[in-house]
Amino acid sequence: MTAPIHRSVMCEWLDSCEPADNSDVVPEDFPEPQVITSLGWLAKDEPDYIVVCGAIKRDSCVGTTWDYVITIPRVSIIRLDDMVVKGAG
């Protein structure tokens, strides 16, 4: 049993943020959004979002499963690039 081939991608995206101590916060301690870079396989590509996963497992009992899955809204995506292995193909 083999998993389908998926694009390897690097996605830079803007994530929300909250302070670790999240009560009685004064305005000068308000956090800013964070820029995150996610690397992995593009498991789903929809008009409003993408799904990136970090690992694919082939299990003979349940079939292919995915680990480290994150859904990223397209409005949060700053940049989405294909990763290319140097010297491949």
N, C-alpha and C positions, 0 to 999 in steps of 0.2 A: 504494500500500500504506500503510495507516494503522495506528498502534498503538492498542490498546484504551485507553479512558479509565480512569485510575486516580486514586484519592484522593491529594491532596497533604497530607502530614502533617508534624507536628513530634513527634518522639519523644525524650523525656528518659529516659535509662537509666543504670544503674549498671554501670560497666566495671571489670574487674580492672586492676591496676597493678603494675609491677615497677620497681625502681630501675634507672637507666641502668648503673650499675656494680653488677652483680649477683653479687658474690662477697665473702665475708668481711663480710657486712652485720651490724651490731650492732642489737639490738632497737629502740633509739631512732631508727634510720633506716628502720624498716619503713614502706613507703608505705601510704596508705589508698586504697580504691577511688576512682575518678573518676566524676563525674557528666558524662555526654556528652549533647549535644543534636544529633540528626540531623534534617535537613530533606530531604524528597524525596517521591518517589512510593511509595505502598504497593503493591509489586509482588506480594506474596504475604501472605496472612493465614491462618495455621494455628493450631490450638489451643495449640501449645507455643511458637510463634515467629512473628515477622513478618520480612519482607524489605523493606528500604527501598533505593531507588536514587536517585542524583542526576541521572542523565541517561538519555534514551531516544534511540536512533539508529535511523532507518529506512534500511535498506540494501537495495537492489534485488536483491543477490545472495544474501544470507543471511536476509533478513527483519529483523524488529525485534530489536535487541540492547540491553542495558542496561549502563551504566557506574556506577562508584562504588557497588557493591552491598554491603550489609551485612545479615547475618542476626542478629537480636536475640532472645534467648530471652525469653519473656513474664515469667519470674521476675525478669528484670533491669529490666523497664519500670517506671518511676516514673509516667510520664504519657504519654498518646498523644492528640494533638488533631488535628483536621482544620484545615488552613490555608484561610482564606477570603480571596479577593481582594475588597478593599473596593470597592463599587460594581458588582461583577459580578452579572449575572443578575438 
